[in-house]
Amino acid sequence: MSDSTHSESQSAPSEALTARRRFLRLVSGVSAALGAVLVGVPLTRSIATPVLAKSPKDNWIKVADDIALLDIGVPIRRDFTITMQDAWVESRAMNGVWLYTEDGEKFKAYNAHCTHLGCGYVYDPTEKIFFCPCHRGQFEIKTGKVLGGPPPRRLDELEVEVRDSAVYVKYKDFRLGVEARIEA
């Protein structure tokens, strides 16, 4: 009887020790997993957010404060700066549009870069056309249609909205030197 009692007393502490070890392993595992989540989620967000962030290309840009101040039948150039986010690199680009209205209610806006090689074009008031001095491209004001020179397509027209008497343009850049109007 002495042997069986001695054997039972040794197995009881052994089972308690094993149960305690299992419990400590479980607590350690849960703590490690919780710690990994608490550190991993913010770290992953900080790394992934700049890569997944949308560029301001989708933003509307205010190009005129009051439509009443715009001359009817005379195009006006509006320049602005866009801040672009490319992953972790922030850059600023100077851009522009030509704004035109025939009646003060409906507006057209053209990207200010020639569709040939991206040069800036000007308004020629004597000929009443847009003229690109780089390669002598000519465009009709009302439609942006090519009148002469090497440009492969008409001017790139942009979406326009009037809100509370202000004019907004959805600015986009397009591929240069190709017939198709492909967003860059």
C-alpha positions in Angstrom: 0.0 0.0 0.0 2.9 2.2 0.6 4.0 1.8 -3.0 0.6 2.7 -4.4 0.3 5.8 -2.2 3.7 6.9 -3.1 2.9 6.4 -6.8 -0.4 8.4 -6.5 1.3 11.3 -4.7 3.9 11.6 -7.5 1.4 11.5 -10.3 -0.8 14.2 -8.7 1.9 16.9 -8.7 2.9 15.7 -12.2 -0.6 16.2 -13.6 -0.9 19.6 -11.9 2.5 20.6 -13.3 1.4 19.5 -16.8 -1.9 21.4 -16.6 -0.1 24.5 -15.5 2.4 24.2 -18.3 -0.5 23.8 -20.8 -2.2 26.9 -19.4 1.0 29.0 -19.5 1.6 27.9 -23.1 -2.0 28.9 -24.0 -1.7 32.3 -22.3 1.7 32.9 -24.0 0.3 32.0 -27.4 -2.8 34.2 -27.0 -0.6 37.1 -25.8 1.8 36.7 -28.7 -1.1 36.6 -31.2 -2.7 39.7 -29.6 0.6 41.5 -29.6 1.2 40.7 -33.3 -2.3 42.0 -34.2 -1.8 45.2 -32.1 1.6 45.9 -33.8 0.8 44.4 -37.2 -2.4 46.1 -38.1 -1.1 49.7 -37.7 2.2 48.8 -39.3 0.4 47.3 -42.3 -1.9 50.3 -42.6 1.0 52.8 -42.5 2.8 50.9 -45.2 -0.2 50.2 -47.4 -2.1 53.5 -47.2 0.3 55.5 -49.4 0.3 52.8 -52.0 -3.5 52.5 -52.0 -4.2 56.2 -51.6 -6.2 57.9 -54.4 -4.5 60.6 -56.3 -6.1 64.0 -56.6 -6.7 63.3 -60.3 -10.3 62.5 -59.2 -10.9 65.9 -57.6 -12.8 68.9 -59.0 -10.8 72.1 -59.2 -12.3 75.5 -58.9 -11.2 77.6 -62.0 -13.6 80.6 -61.7 -15.2 82.2 -58.7 -18.0 83.9 -60.5 -19.4 83.1 -63.9 -20.7 86.6 -64.3 -17.0 87.8 -64.5 -16.2 85.6 -67.5 -16.3 87.2 -71.0 -18.8 85.5 -73.3 -17.1 84.3 -76.5 -13.5 84.9 -75.3 -11.6 82.0 -73.9 -9.6 82.5 -70.7 -6.7 80.5 -69.3 -6.8 79.4 -65.7 -3.7 78.0 -64.1 -3.5 76.0 -60.9 -1.2 73.7 -58.9 -2.1 70.1 -58.2 -0.5 68.1 -55.4 0.0 64.5 -56.5 0.7 61.6 -54.2 2.6 58.7 -55.7 3.0 56.2 -52.9 5.2 58.0 -50.4 6.4 60.8 -52.8 4.4 64.0 -52.9 4.9 66.3 -55.9 3.3 69.5 -57.2 2.5 70.1 -60.8 1.5 73.4 -62.5 -1.4 72.8 -64.8 -4.0 74.8 -66.6 -7.2 74.8 -68.6 -8.8 77.0 -71.2 -12.4 78.0 -70.2 -14.9 79.1 -72.9 -18.6 80.0 -72.9 -20.8 81.3 -75.7 -23.8 82.1 -73.6 -22.6 82.4 -70.0 -24.5 79.2 -69.0 -22.8 76.3 -70.8 -19.0 76.0 -70.4 -16.3 74.1 -72.2 -12.9 73.5 -70.7 -9.9 72.2 -72.5 -6.7 70.8 -71.1 -4.1 73.5 -71.7 -1.6 71.1 -73.3 -1.5 70.6 -77.1 -2.4 67.0 -78.0 0.7 66.7 -80.2 3.6 67.0 -77.8 2.2 68.7 -74.8 3.3 72.3 -75.5 1.2 75.1 -74.1 -1.0 76.7 -76.7 -2.4 80.3 -76.8 -5.5 82.1 -77.9 -5.1 84.1 -81.1 -7.7 86.9 -80.9 -7.2 88.1 -84.5 -7.8 84.6 -86.0 -10.2 83.5 -83.1 -8.4 80.2 -82.8 -6.1 78.4 -80.4 -2.6 78.3 -81.7 0.3 76.1 -80.6 3.6 77.8 -81.4 5.8 74.7 -81.0 4.7 73.0 -84.2 2.1 75.4 -85.5 -1.0 73.4 -84.5 -4.3 75.2 -84.8 -7.6 74.4 -83.1 -11.2 75.6 -83.3 -12.3 77.3 -80.1 -15.9 76.0 -79.9 -15.1 72.3 -80.5 -11.3 71.9 -80.0 -11.2 70.5 -83.6 -7.8 70.4 -85.3 -7.7 73.1 -88.0 -4.0 72.6 -89.0 -0.6 71.3 -88.1 0.5 67.9 -86.7 -1.8 67.4 -83.7 -3.3 63.9 -84.0 -6.6 64.7 -82.3 -8.8 67.6 -81.1 -8.1 69.3 -77.8 -8.8 67.2 -74.7 -12.1 68.5 -73.3 -12.7 68.2 -69.6 -15.9 67.9 -67.5 -17.3 71.2 -66.2 -19.7 71.9 -63.4 -21.2 75.2 -62.2 -21.9 75.3 -58.4 -23.1 78.4 -56.7 -21.9 80.6 -59.6 -18.4 79.1 -59.5 -16.9 77.0 -62.3 -15.3 73.6 -61.5 -13.3 71.4 -63.8 -12.4 67.7 -63.4 -8.8 67.9 -64.4 -7.2 65.0 -66.2 -4.1 64.5 -68.3 -4.1 62.4 -71.5 -1.5 60.6 -73.6 0.2 62.8 -76.1 0.9 62.2 -79.8 -1.8 59.5 -80.4 -5.2 59.7 -82.1 -7.1 58.0 -79.3 -8.0 60.0 -76.2 -6.4 57.8 -73.5 -6.1 59.0 -69.9 -2.5 59.2 -68.7 
